[in-house]
Each structure stands twice: as structure tokens, then as C-alpha cells.
């Protein structure tokens, strides 16, 4: 019997998940970012503690497809908060969803490490203000744990 892969996003998962965290620019100019769009939620700003999540809507899910990397992520919409904890130093930041992304399916199997601590698959993008709370922007990618506050 052949099983097909589910095409619908998962309904709800409450467990923490490990993956990679990166950063992106949005909204008004801040730090290394020039002014750009306000993101899918219309509220994104590089200087705010915000993030992009790959399962904010059906339209977002159809672009990001983390399931193609074997990752199930809960549907969370604009304003929902996550805690992102660096697996490199233990620092954490609570951020709210302000955009759709990253396009996880483009980074399946990508792996970032600090020492022997590693995580795979780019699952969340933080604004520079948020990322700089847990790592230097120059690192670009870090292994992390994503949970609810």
C-alpha cells in the first residue's frame, strides 16, 4: 500500500521544535537595513522584536512548504508570539509574527552549528533587532529552539 504525503498544513503542534534561525529586513530603516516593505501582516519593522513564520496562512504555506523538509509547524497567524532560544549560548527572545517566511523548502538539509551543537532547516527569520538579542548579525544563521513563551 502506497502512502501519500499530506498536502495540508498541520492543525496544531504545541511541542518545541529545533531548526535554524536567520534574520531579514522589513519596514523602516534600522541598523544594516534600508527601508523596505512591511511584510505579510503589514506591521513588520527591522527595529522591532518580530519574526517571519512559514505557516501563517494557506498562501504562505504553499510558498514555504516546511513539510517538504520533514518538518511539521503549527499554523500561527499575525501577532502570535514565539520564544526563540539560541542553542549556542542559551539566550532567548520573545517575538511576534509579522511576516511569512522563510522559504524553508529552499533550505532543506541546510545545517548550522556552533561547536558540536547543530540544527537543520531554516524555520524562522527574525528582524535584526530580535536576532541581535541572541547572536551577532554577522553570524547570519544559528541553531535554535522555537517554542511558545
C-alpha positions as CSV (number, residue, x, y, z in Angstrom):
1,X,0.0,0.0,0.0
2,X,1.4,3.4,-1.0
3,X,1.0,6.3,1.3
4,X,0.8,9.8,0.0
5,X,2.3,12.8,1.7
6,X,-0.2,15.2,3.3
7,X,-0.7,18.4,1.4
8,X,-2.5,20.3,4.2
9,X,-0.6,22.1,6.9
10,X,-0.7,20.6,10.4
11,X,-3.5,21.9,12.6
12,X,-1.7,22.4,15.9
13,X,1.5,21.2,17.5
14,X,2.5,22.6,20.9
15,X,5.9,20.9,21.2
16,X,9.1,23.0,20.8
17,X,11.0,22.4,17.5
18,X,14.7,22.9,16.7
19,X,15.9,24.4,13.5
20,X,17.9,27.3,12.1
21,X,17.2,30.9,12.7
22,X,18.2,33.7,10.3
23,X,17.5,37.4,10.0
24,X,15.8,39.6,7.5
25,X,15.0,43.3,6.9
26,X,11.5,44.8,6.8
27,X,9.8,48.1,7.4
28,X,11.7,51.3,8.2
29,X,15.5,51.6,8.0
30,X,17.3,50.2,11.1
31,X,20.9,49.1,11.6
32,X,22.1,47.3,8.5
33,X,18.7,47.6,6.8
34,X,17.3,50.2,4.4
35,X,13.6,50.8,4.2
36,X,11.6,48.0,2.7
37,X,8.1,46.5,2.8
38,X,6.1,46.0,5.9
39,X,5.6,42.2,5.4
40,X,2.6,40.0,5.1
41,X,1.0,41.3,8.3
42,X,1.6,45.0,7.4
43,X,3.4,45.6,10.7
44,X,7.0,44.4,10.2
45,X,9.8,46.7,11.3
46,X,13.5,45.7,11.4
47,X,13.9,47.6,14.8
48,X,11.0,45.6,16.5
49,X,11.1,42.2,18.1
50,X,9.3,40.4,15.3
51,X,9.7,37.3,13.1
52,X,8.6,35.6,9.9
53,X,6.8,32.2,10.3
54,X,6.3,29.8,7.4
55,X,2.8,28.8,8.3
56,X,0.8,32.0,8.8
57,X,-1.8,31.1,6.1
58,X,-2.6,28.7,3.3
59,X,-1.0,31.1,0.8
60,X,2.2,31.3,3.0
61,X,2.3,27.5,3.5
62,X,2.0,27.0,-0.3
63,X,5.2,29.0,-0.8
64,X,7.4,27.9,2.2
65,X,6.5,24.2,2.4
66,X,8.5,23.2,5.5
67,X,6.8,19.8,5.3
68,X,9.0,19.0,2.2
69,X,11.9,19.1,4.7
70,X,10.1,16.7,7.0
71,X,9.1,19.5,9.5
72,X,5.6,20.0,10.8
73,X,4.9,23.5,12.0
74,X,1.7,24.8,13.6
75,X,-0.5,27.4,11.9
76,X,0.2,30.6,13.7
77,X,-1.1,34.0,12.5
78,X,0.0,37.6,12.7
79,X,0.9,38.7,16.2
80,X,1.3,35.2,17.7
81,X,4.4,35.1,19.9
82,X,7.2,32.5,19.9
83,X,10.3,32.2,22.1
84,X,13.5,31.7,20.1
85,X,16.3,30.3,22.2
86,X,19.9,30.1,20.8
87,X,21.4,26.6,21.1
88,X,24.8,28.3,21.1
89,X,24.6,30.4,24.3
90,X,21.1,29.9,25.7
91,X,20.0,33.5,25.1
92,X,16.4,33.9,24.1
93,X,14.0,36.5,22.8
94,X,10.2,36.6,22.5
95,X,8.9,37.9,19.2
96,X,5.6,38.2,17.4
97,X,4.8,37.1,13.8
98,X,4.9,40.0,11.3
99,X,5.6,38.2,8.0
100,X,5.5,35.0,6.1
101,X,8.8,33.1,5.7
102,X,11.5,31.9,5.4
103,X,11.0,29.8,2.3
104,X,12.0,26.7,4.2
105,X,11.8,24.3,1.2
106,X,14.8,26.1,-0.4
107,X,17.0,25.2,2.6
108,X,16.1,21.6,3.3
109,X,19.0,19.9,5.0
110,X,20.9,23.2,5.5
111,X,22.8,22.9,8.8
112,X,24.3,25.5,11.1
113,X,26.5,24.7,14.1
114,X,28.3,26.3,17.0
115,X,30.8,23.7,18.2
116,X,29.1,20.4,18.2
117,X,25.6,21.9,18.7
118,X,23.8,21.8,15.3
119,X,20.3,22.2,13.8
120,X,19.0,21.8,10.3
121,X,16.4,23.5,8.1
122,X,15.8,27.3,8.2
123,X,12.5,27.6,10.1
124,X,12.3,31.2,11.3
125,X,13.5,34.6,10.3
126,X,14.0,37.3,13.0
127,X,14.2,41.0,12.5
128,X,17.7,42.3,13.1
129,X,16.6,43.8,16.4
130,X,15.4,40.4,17.6
131,X,18.3,38.4,16.1
132,X,20.9,40.7,17.8
133,X,19.4,39.7,21.2
134,X,20.6,36.1,20.7
135,X,23.6,36.4,18.3
136,X,25.7,38.8,16.4
137,X,24.1,39.7,13.0
138,X,27.4,38.7,11.4
139,X,26.7,35.0,12.2
140,X,23.8,35.0,9.8
141,X,22.4,31.6,10.9
142,X,22.3,29.9,14.3
143,X,20.8,26.7,15.6
144,X,17.8,27.4,17.8
145,X,14.8,26.1,19.6
146,X,11.4,27.6,18.8
147,X,8.6,27.4,21.5
148,X,5.7,29.3,22.9
149,X,6.6,31.8,25.7
